[in-house]
Amino acid sequence: MTPRLKEPFKAAPAAIKALMSLEAALSASGLDQRLIELVKMRASQINGCAFCIHLHATDMRKLGESEMRIYMLDAWRESSLYTPRERAALAWTEALTRLADTHAPDADYELVKAEFTEEEQVNLTLAIGAINVWNRLQVGFRVAPPERVASAA
């Protein structure tokens, strides 16, 4: 993979700073950080973002997430390892990440509505939007995961 820009984050520092501010606000929103990481990891899987998959798997481990829950995330619908709240968030993540195909179905929204307050719904939706922006930056500009991962492969 050949990077398209040498330093994409330095090319637009004001916009990146704003995105980082959104991330900080979401971290302080009261949503469980493990849930946010599940959402980020799932969206990154859908978008095929190797950089973000590496980053969020690493962050999930630091938060005490089990290896099996990380491995099974791609098949969460078939697994009993996720709570109803997590399942609602993951369904919403898939619906919004694949928005052109799904149009955010009412059934997925009803799951979110049953598990999250209105404020949490907005913060969850913003977290999904943010990771999709990060994925598009990383994949679009071909930002590789850290060298030690690439060399280990």
C-alpha positions as CSV (number, residue, x, y, z in Angstrom):
1,M,0.0,0.0,0.0
2,T,1.4,3.4,-1.0
3,P,0.4,6.4,1.1
4,R,-1.3,9.1,-1.0
5,L,-0.4,11.9,1.3
6,K,2.8,12.0,3.4
7,E,1.2,13.6,6.5
8,P,-2.6,14.1,6.0
9,F,-3.2,15.3,9.5
10,K,-0.7,18.1,9.2
11,A,-2.3,19.2,5.9
12,A,-5.5,20.4,7.7
13,P,-4.6,21.0,11.3
14,A,-7.7,23.1,12.2
15,A,-10.1,20.5,11.0
16,I,-8.2,17.7,12.7
17,K,-8.2,19.7,15.9
18,A,-11.9,20.1,15.7
19,L,-12.3,16.3,15.2
20,M,-10.1,15.7,18.2
21,S,-12.3,18.0,20.2
22,L,-15.3,16.0,19.2
23,E,-13.5,12.8,20.3
24,A,-12.7,14.5,23.7
25,A,-16.3,15.5,24.2
26,L,-17.6,12.0,23.3
27,S,-15.1,10.5,25.8
28,A,-16.5,12.8,28.5
29,S,-20.1,12.2,27.5
30,G,-20.8,9.5,30.0
31,L,-21.1,6.7,27.4
32,D,-19.1,3.7,28.5
33,Q,-15.7,3.8,26.8
34,R,-15.8,0.0,26.1
35,L,-19.1,0.5,24.2
36,I,-17.5,3.4,22.2
37,E,-14.6,1.2,21.3
38,L,-16.9,-1.6,20.2
39,V,-18.7,0.8,17.9
40,K,-15.4,2.2,16.5
41,M,-14.0,-1.3,15.9
42,R,-17.2,-2.5,14.2
43,A,-17.4,0.5,11.9
44,S,-13.7,0.1,11.1
45,Q,-14.3,-3.6,10.2
46,I,-17.1,-2.6,7.8
47,N,-15.0,0.1,6.2
48,G,-11.9,-2.1,6.0
49,C,-9.7,0.4,7.9
50,A,-6.6,-1.6,9.0
51,F,-5.1,1.4,10.8
52,C,-8.3,1.9,12.9
53,I,-8.8,-1.8,13.5
54,H,-5.3,-2.0,14.9
55,L,-5.8,1.1,17.0
56,H,-9.2,0.1,18.5
57,A,-8.3,-3.5,19.1
58,T,-5.3,-2.2,21.1
59,D,-7.4,0.3,23.0
60,M,-10.0,-2.4,23.7
61,R,-7.4,-4.7,25.2
62,K,-6.2,-1.8,27.4
63,L,-9.7,-1.4,28.7
64,G,-9.8,-5.0,29.7
65,E,-11.9,-6.3,26.7
66,S,-11.6,-10.0,26.2
67,E,-9.9,-11.4,23.2
68,M,-12.9,-13.5,22.3
69,R,-15.2,-10.5,22.3
70,I,-12.8,-8.7,19.9
71,Y,-12.6,-11.8,17.7
72,M,-16.3,-12.3,17.6
73,L,-17.3,-8.7,16.9
74,D,-17.6,-9.3,13.2
75,A,-20.2,-12.0,14.0
76,W,-21.9,-10.2,16.9
77,R,-25.4,-11.1,15.7
78,E,-24.5,-14.8,16.0
79,S,-22.9,-14.5,19.4
80,S,-24.2,-14.3,23.0
81,L,-21.2,-12.4,24.2
82,Y,-22.8,-8.9,23.8
83,T,-25.4,-7.3,26.0
84,P,-28.7,-5.9,24.6
85,R,-27.3,-2.4,24.9
86,E,-24.2,-3.3,23.0
87,R,-26.3,-5.1,20.4
88,A,-28.5,-2.0,19.9
89,A,-25.4,0.1,19.5
90,L,-23.8,-2.3,17.0
91,A,-27.0,-2.5,14.9
92,W,-27.1,1.3,14.9
93,T,-23.4,1.4,13.9
94,E,-24.0,-0.9,11.0
95,A,-27.1,1.0,9.9
96,L,-25.4,4.4,9.9
97,T,-22.1,3.1,8.5
98,R,-24.0,1.5,5.6
99,L,-26.4,4.4,5.4
100,A,-26.8,4.4,1.6
101,D,-28.0,0.8,1.7
102,T,-30.0,0.8,5.0
103,H,-31.5,4.3,5.3
104,A,-31.3,3.9,9.1
105,P,-34.2,1.4,9.6
106,D,-36.9,2.1,12.2
107,A,-36.3,-1.4,13.7
108,D,-32.6,-0.5,14.4
109,Y,-33.6,2.9,15.8
110,E,-36.2,1.2,18.1
111,L,-33.4,-0.9,19.6
112,V,-31.3,2.2,20.3
113,K,-34.3,4.1,21.7
114,A,-35.0,1.2,24.1
115,E,-31.5,1.2,25.5
116,F,-30.2,4.8,25.3
117,T,-31.5,8.2,26.5
118,E,-31.9,10.9,23.9
119,E,-28.6,12.4,24.9
120,E,-26.9,9.0,24.6
121,Q,-28.5,8.5,21.2
122,V,-27.0,11.7,19.9
123,N,-23.6,11.0,21.4
124,L,-23.6,7.4,20.1
125,T,-24.6,8.7,16.6
126,L,-21.8,11.3,16.8
127,A,-19.3,8.6,17.8
128,I,-20.4,6.5,14.8
129,G,-20.1,9.6,12.5
130,A,-16.6,10.4,13.9
131,I,-15.2,6.9,13.4
132,N,-16.5,6.9,9.8
133,V,-14.7,10.2,9.2
134,W,-11.5,8.7,10.6
135,N,-11.9,5.6,8.5
136,R,-12.3,7.7,5.4
137,L,-9.2,9.7,6.1
138,Q,-7.1,6.6,6.8
139,V,-8.4,4.5,4.0
140,G,-8.7,7.3,1.5
141,F,-5.1,8.5,2.0
142,R,-3.8,4.9,2.5
143,V,-2.5,5.5,6.0
144,A,-0.8,2.2,7.1
145,P,-1.0,0.7,10.6
146,P,2.1,1.0,12.7
147,E,5.2,-0.6,11.1
148,R,5.5,-3.3,13.7
149,V,2.2,-4.7,12.6
150,A,3.0,-4.5,9.0
151,S,6.5,-6.1,9.5
152,A,4.9,-8.9,11.7
153,A,2.6,-9.8,8.8
